[in-house]
Amino acid sequence: MAFFRLTRVSRRLLKSSVSATPSSSSVFPSQQHIYLSKPVTTTRHYINSLLNYPLWNHNYDVLNKGTDFHHEKLLGVGWNYKLVAGMSSVVEGNPKKDDKEESGGVGVKEASWVDLYLPEGARGYAKLARLDKPIGTWLLAWPCMWSIALAADPGSLPSFKMMGLFGCGALLLRGAGCTINDLLDRDIDTKVDRTRLRPIASGLLTPFQGLQFLGLQLFLGLGILLQLNNYSRVLGASSLLLVFSYPLMKRFTFWPQAFLGLTINWGALLGWTAVKGSLEPTIVLPLYLSGVCWTLVYDTIYAHQDKEDDVKVGVKSTALRFGDNTKLWLTGFGTASMGLLALSGLSADLGWQYYASLVAASGQLGWQIGTADLSSRTDCSKKFVSNKWFGAIIFSGVVLGRTFQ
């Protein structure tokens, strides 16, 4: 229905455009200052705009809201809209390197569900917590789920209650970590192309608003932590030292990804204690260290997106430390991760299904390392996001290996 409405509107616009005089300088002169980032000159010869400007393109999302156009409020500070062929609006901003290479210099930012469905006042906070980018929550949650599944009794499924609590906790703690990171890095974020439009760096939210939001996130996280046993409460609270210190590490060491690994995989320790009430070092320590090595793989690939900006700003990363030898280092860390996972499974006496999953996970990790184009931001991002499947493979292996033990 919306398609036919747009077709009729397009035909009317085309009809009126053909009859326009040569002195016409814009599609909608009276509203040019609203929709156009710079003047657009019309021509007297038109091809069907439905062919030139499809309703859906892989480079951008067309926001079809009838005749209502959402202006700068949709994505916050720094973005504007341009009317294309009098028919649709696309989001425009500063291009990244890959955008210039692939689309001839036209940079485009896609609107997320946060922009489309949340009220204006909530969008900044949702983006501060990275609700529009769930991969971080997955990467935090998977080690927790591995540990909970390992702690299940032989022949039993993991505790759904614990998985639910830890899933909510991962969402909250990941959001709190991002808020802390953006508060501490707000001066750096303005100088990095990928981060300059984050809510605090762009001015969409003030640092005080960020602090208030952080307090709310930590308060809700405390409510989840109090549902666990005393041992787990102490262990969980101790992770805050890592959470608050990690964002500072890029200023002092080339190994901030290692500190991230120590932080984001804390759930590998906490999940077991939440079920058992104590630690079993022979099982959970190899699991924890395997997660650290895994993090060094995926976050080094991620860091290659910003290596040029990092040099300019003066911050450090393993991407800069490893340089041209990155894939050799990643192969070593990937091998160590898989070996430690195998050791944890042996200590837990898991069934053969677990080791079959390790073979599949090794293939996925090897594919990432072998095919990653470290000079392409787009490819580095895709490889990074694919790690949610690595975590899912390991989790399914643990569940099957424990259930059919």
Residue, then its C-alpha position, 0 to 999 in steps of 0.5 A: m500500500a505504501f509502495f503505491r502511495l509513493t508511486r503516485v507521489s513520485r509521478r506527480l513530482l515527475k510531472s511537475s518537474v518536467s513542466a518546470t522552467p529552466s530557472s527552477s533551482s530546487v524541488f521545494p524552494s520554500q523548504q530547501h533549508i529544511y531538507l537539503s544539506k546543499p542546493v540541488t539543481t534540477t534538470r529537465h530530463y528525468i528517468n523513472s526515479l523508482l529505478n534510480y532510487p529503490l526503496w531499499n538499498h544496502n548502503y542505507d535505509v529509506l525511512n518511509k513515514g508517509t509525508d512525515f520527515h524526521h529531521e536532525k532529531l532522528l539521529g541526534v547531533g551531526w546528521n541531516y537529511k537530503l531529499v533524493a529525487g523528490m521521493s525519499s530521505v537518506v541519512e548523510g554524514n562524514p564518510k568512513k574510508d570504506d564508504k569512500e572506496e565503495s560508494g564514491g565518497v558518499g558516507v551514509k549511516e543507517a538508522s537503527w531500531v533505537d532511532l525508529y521506535l524509541p522516544e526522542g528523550a530515550r535515544g541518547y541513553a539507549k545509544l550510550a548503553r549500546l542497545d543498538k549494538p547487541i554484539g557486546t552483550w553477547l560477548l559478555a554473556w557467552p562465558c557466563m552461559w558456558s560456566i553455568a552449563l558446565a556447572a549443571d549436573p550430569g544428564s541435566l540441562p543448565s539452570f534457566k533461572m541462572m541463565g536469565l539472571f546472567g543474561c539481564g546482568a550482561l545487558l546491564l553490565r555491558g551498558a555500564g561499561c560502555t557508559i564508563n568508557d564514554l565518560l572517560d574517553r569523551d575527549i578522545d572519542t571526538k577525534v576518532d571517526r567511528t566514535r565521534l557521534r557517541p552521545i556524550a562526545s557529540g553533546l547529545l548527553t552531558p557528562f552529568q546525565g551519563l553519571q546519572f544513567l551509570g548510577l541507575q545501571l549499577f543499581l539495577g545490576l546490584g539487584i541482580l547480584l543480590q539474587l546470588n549466593n554470598y560467594s558470588r556477590v563478593l566475586g561479582a562486586s570485585s569485577l567492578l575494579l576491572v570495569f572501571s580501570y579497563p577504559l584507561m589502559k589504552r593510555f598506558t599499554f599496548w595490551p588493553q585488549a588483554f585487560l578487556g579479556l580479564t574483564i569481559n570473561w569474569g562471568a566464566l568464574l561467576g557462573w560456576t559459583a552462582v550454581k555451586g557456591s564455590l570455585e573449581p579451579t581445574i575447570v573454571l580457570p582454563l575456561y576463564l583463560s580461554g575466554v581471555c585468549w578469545t577476546l585477544v583475537y576478536d578485539t584485536i581484529y576490532a581494533h584494526q578499524d581505528k588504528e589510523d586514528d589511534v596513532k593520531v590520538g596517541v592511544k595504544s592497542t594490540a593492533l598497533r603492537f602486532g602490526d604486520n604480524t597480527k595474524l600470526w599472533l591471533t593464530g597463537f591466541g586462537t590455538a591457546s583458546m581452543g586448547l584451554l577449552a579442551l582442558s576445561g572439558l576434560s576436567a569436567d568430564l564432558g561427553w564427545q559432543y563437546y569436542a565435536s563442537l570444539v572442532a566446529a568452533s576452531g573452524q569458525l575462529g580459523w575462518q575469521i583469522g584467515t580471511a580477515d582483511l585488516s585494512s578494511r573497517t567493514d570486514c573487521s567489523k563483520k568478523f568481530v560480530s561473527n564471534k557471537w556464533f563462536g560463543a553459541i557453538i561452544f555453549s551448544g557443545v557444553v550443553l550436549g556434552r553435559t546432557f549426554q554425559 
